Amino acid sequence: MQFPIRCILLLTIIFSVSCTTSRRTGSPKKDDGRLEVTFIQVNDVYEIAPTSGGNAGGMARVAAIKKEYLKQNTNTFLVMAGDFVSPSIYNSLVYAGKRIRGKQMIEAMNAAGIDLAVFGNHEFDITESELQERINESSFRWIASNSFHKKNGNTIPFEKQSGNNISVFPQTFILPLTDADGTAVKIGFIGITLPFNKADYVDYTDPLSTAEKLYNQLKDSCDAVVAITHQKIDDDLLLANQLPNLTVILGGHEHDMRFEKAGNVFITKAHANAKSAYIIKLIVDKNKKINEVLPTLKMLDETVMPDSATNVVVQKWAAVANQNYATLGFDVKKVILATGDSLDGRETEIRSGPTNFTRIITMAMAAACPDADLAIVNAGSIRLDDILYPPITQYDILRSLPFGGPIREAEIKGSLLIRILEAGNANNGSGGYLHYYPVEYRPLQTDPTRGEWILNGTAIDTSKLYRVAFSDFLVTGKEANLEFLNKENPEMIKLYDADTSPASPKSDIRLAIVKYLEKLNR
């Protein structure tokens, strides 16, 4: 039976080696009824290599701290709380004749010793067959409580395929543990994913009701029940309030570190890209029938020496990326913004309003296209879903916009331009939300419920022609609610050919950003 929780917070960034549960061999010891488990939690990891000039994160540092904690306690487990296969700079690159699509991350996670993982919403960015390949390559356990595979008209659990062996993803998992003196406990797990990505091969059940049902199935047969989640913090708080005897919630999705407590339930979320990890010490006391939860935040910075074996994998894939991008004229290690403000590329921000990063992107497009009246980019082109901190390199720009592509210029009527801008605003919250420069929307003084679009101080004229610089995907008509934006539209008077000259900033939107930032920081 699951015990009540006594929670003790140890928020520190100092590496603690105070307690162990592994006992020295020698004369047999009597079962003391206490067992300690250590969970190392990371989440939202898109980069296998360190960021911030090599000083933060990286899967080799994750591997190093797992090995360190295993020395203290053999009951130590490394948990990935969603979002790791995508998005990534690697997903558009080619290796052995195929798009990489998260292959590098699975190999790095295997090397680092990930034990348990749940789906994040970005796992479903790639195709069904690509995700199946990544699952088959993984050596860790997956838990999928509310995410299911839509296949051949049926909704079934996801599964791992290895030759003739098929392992079905469980909705719950029970981990039996013992320590050196013979104390035996069972830890139950559920894995919850927010139903955000509506890929046609995935189906979801309601996160909260599913978690409650599965918790009730586990609670009487387990000494503790842990929820590994990938959802918004508000949903985690709702879950904690709904299930007050849940042991702990190991969460992901926000990218910036989160720590909350609802009743007796801690909710932990580490920084994205393994800049930190949460160390969760769980002490199960079967005699007193209580559980103690002690969370500690551990920064994975330059004080943590990378694990050499995992670093071999990281360097292998770094060489693949460098070779791919060198052929396109990029120097991935070159710093283009040494100091200054961080740049906000989080999806929650860029899909609902401008940030300093989106302004730089549109201004860079405008600078690359001096004949254009304005520049427009869709938020979905920006796949960083993170914050860039100086020093910022060319690699950071590449990973922010992994799809690249040329900047396309078109002459269009003002009536079409207004329609595009209004459709972009209507796409608030999605990848079709538009960023633009130097345009603004201004409410009418006579009627604040209505407004007009202002370009360089003048209202856009529906009958006038405007030259617009677009991110190339936009002019395909494949963006949601912008299907009319294509060369067949009679209000698009001319769509100019892409400039493919390697030296031209128009040839790749990322090159335009790099050149713009380099010019600003001379």
Secondary structure, DSSP 8 states (H G I E B T S, - for coil): ----EEE-----SS----------SSS-----SEEEEEEEEE-----SS-BTTTTB--HHHHHHHHHHHHHH-SSEEEEE-S--SSS-GGGGSEETTEE-TTHHHHHHHHHHT--EE---GGGGGS-HHHHHHHHHH--SEE--SSEEEEETTEEE--EEEETTEEEE--SEEEEEEE-TT--EEEEEEEEEE-S----TTEEE--HHHHHHHHHHHHTTT-SEEEEEEES-HHHHHHHHHH-TT--EEE--SSSS-EEEEETTEEEEE--GGGTEEEEEEEEEETTTTEEEEEEEEEE-STTS---HHHHHHHHHHHHHHHHHHHTTT--TT-EEE-SS--EE--HHHHTTS--HHHHHHHHHHHHH-TT-SEEEEEGGG----SEE-SSEEHHHHHHHSTT---EEEEEEEHHHHHHHHHHHHHTTTSTT-EEEESEEEEE-SS-TT-EEEEETTEE--TTSEEEEEEEGGGGBT-STT-TT-BTTSTTEEEE------TT-GGG-HHHHHHHHHHHHT-
